[in-house]
Structures are given as C-alpha cells and as structure tokens.
Amino acid sequence: MRASLIQIAVSEDESVDSRRERLAALVREQAGAADLVVLPELWTTGAFSYERFGTEAETLEGPTCEAMAKAASDAGVWLHAGSVPERDPEGPLYNTSVVFSPSGELAAAYRKIHRFGFDEGEAVLMAAGRELVTVRLPETTLGLATCYDLRFPELFRGLVDAGAETLVIPAGWPERRRAHWTLLAQARAVENQAFVLACGTAGTHAGVPQAGHSIVVDPWGEVLAEAGPGEEVLRVSFDPAKVAATRDQFPALKDRVLGLGTPRR
Ligand SMILES: NC(=O)CCC(=O)C(=O)O
C-alpha cells in the first residue's frame, strides 16, 4: 500500500481559500502514486488559532469537504483530509477528521475525543466527540485519532479492539514538544502492533512554531519514513499484512489482562 502524507505550512499570511486550493492540487498530484493520502489537523485555521475556530467553522457539506471530496475522486485515492472545525447545525463546534473514498463519498467523520488546552482554547471552544471510528479500506482498517489523542493509549486500544490495523493521526503539534510526538508515535505502534501514520503541520501560526516531522512507523516500531521541519510530501510504501504477521509472531496483545481494577492502598 502506498501512502502520501502532505505536511503543509499553516500561516496567517495565506488565505484559507489559497491553502485549500494548494492542498487540493497536491492531493491530485498523488494520483497513481498513492492509495491513501493524509492531511494534518485543522489546516484551514491552524490548531492553535483559537479565535478563528468560530469564524472559519463549516458543516461537513461546506467548502472544505466539498473541495476535498472532489480532490479525492479526481485523484482516485482514499483521502484522510485531516480535520476541520465543524459547525454542527444542531449545536456546538467539533474538531472533526474526515475520510473520503476514491469516488468522493464521505466514508467517515471522527470528532476528536481529547481536546487540547486544559481550561483554554480548544478545550473550551469545542465539544468532545464520544465515538471511536474505524474505516475499512480494501487493504487495511484505519483507526482514527487526532493530535492530542496521541497521549491517550486507551483510545488506541479501543480502536485495536474494533479492528484497527493502521492508526492515522492528523496533528498540529508544536516544535516545543517534538520529542513527545516521535516517542508517542513509536509507542502507539509498538504497543498496538499497528502501523502509525502521523501527519503534522509546518510553519508557524498563532505564534506557535510547528514541529513538522510527520512520521510513519511500522508494527515493530521501526520508523519507515520521517519528514523534516518544512513543507513536504512524505511518501511511503508499506505492507498491511505485517500487522497480522507481527501479532502472530510476537502475540503480546493476546497477553492483555483486562479489568485489573484500582490498586489496594
Ligand atoms: N492540537 C493539539 O491537540 C496539540 C497537542 C499538543 O500540543 C500536545 O499534546 O502536546
């Protein structure tokens, strides 16, 4: 299976329309070179541009999803289009990841469960999703998570229990915590014996320099590909059968002991 992770720079110097067009063109360029294309978190606004979440929020029928659906079908690829600030017509805002099929259908939407910011920013401006989401592709089953979710291993165990073999994580991860990004991506791959495809942003927005360094890790924890700090299309080939082979040859997942409860004091 071939994947392209498009690590784009998000900056206030570029309009949302221009970035959307640039990304749609980059997705189209992956035609024939990728089966799956992955974009970062909140690339219309920037993950730390809190004041823009409300003004740039869209429904899943809005201009970003419309453009990404068309780009996916033009390129004939599965497109994980990163996340958009979603305005639910019935209620609050969500940080929602969207996946389109090669015919441009919306195949899945995942509302980020763990919101970043403690008592500020995303944590107060957006509502939390409640549902785990997997997507069946012909070659593998994707498990969806977004940025800060990477710090919560129980979410990934839930995805693995639901059949996930390839964990896809769009992000807007800051340079300041880049060491955590790489370490956690490898940890999630090793402990879940799954591929991890983690796509971040480049550049600086809202005064927060971004880490870049999108990364692809195999079920043994080996880094198959890693981007630098700037804009880059990170291309990788991987064999989805390696998940079953790793789980077979080193069956640690079978040794899980569930329901341990709380420690005795
Ligand atoms: N957008 C995010 O979720 C940022 C997460 C982050 O900065 C961290 O976990 O560290």
The ligand as an SDF file (V2000), in Angstrom:
LIG
                    3D

 10  9  0  0  0  0  0  0  0  0999 V2000
   -3.6570   20.3370   18.6680 N   0  0  0  0  0  0  0  0  0  0  0  0
   -3.3030   19.5630   19.6670 C   0  0  0  0  0  0  0  0  0  0  0  0
   -4.0080   18.6360   20.0240 O   0  0  0  0  0  0  0  0  0  0  0  0
   -1.9890   19.8940   20.3170 C   0  0  0  0  0  0  0  0  0  0  0  0
   -1.4880   18.7720   21.2150 C   0  0  0  0  0  0  0  0  0  0  0  0
   -0.2080   19.1410   21.8920 C   0  0  0  0  0  0  0  0  0  0  0  0
    0.3380   20.2070   21.6970 O   0  0  0  0  0  0  0  0  0  0  0  0
    0.3870   18.1610   22.8270 C   0  0  0  0  0  0  0  0  0  0  0  0
   -0.2290   17.1280   23.1040 O   0  0  0  0  0  0  0  0  0  0  0  0
    1.4990   18.4320   23.3010 O   0  0  0  0  0  0  0  0  0  0  0  0
  1  2  1  0
  2  3  2  0
  2  4  1  0
  4  5  1  0
  5  6  1  0
  6  7  2  0
  6  8  1  0
  8  9  2  0
  8 10  1  0
M  END
$$$$
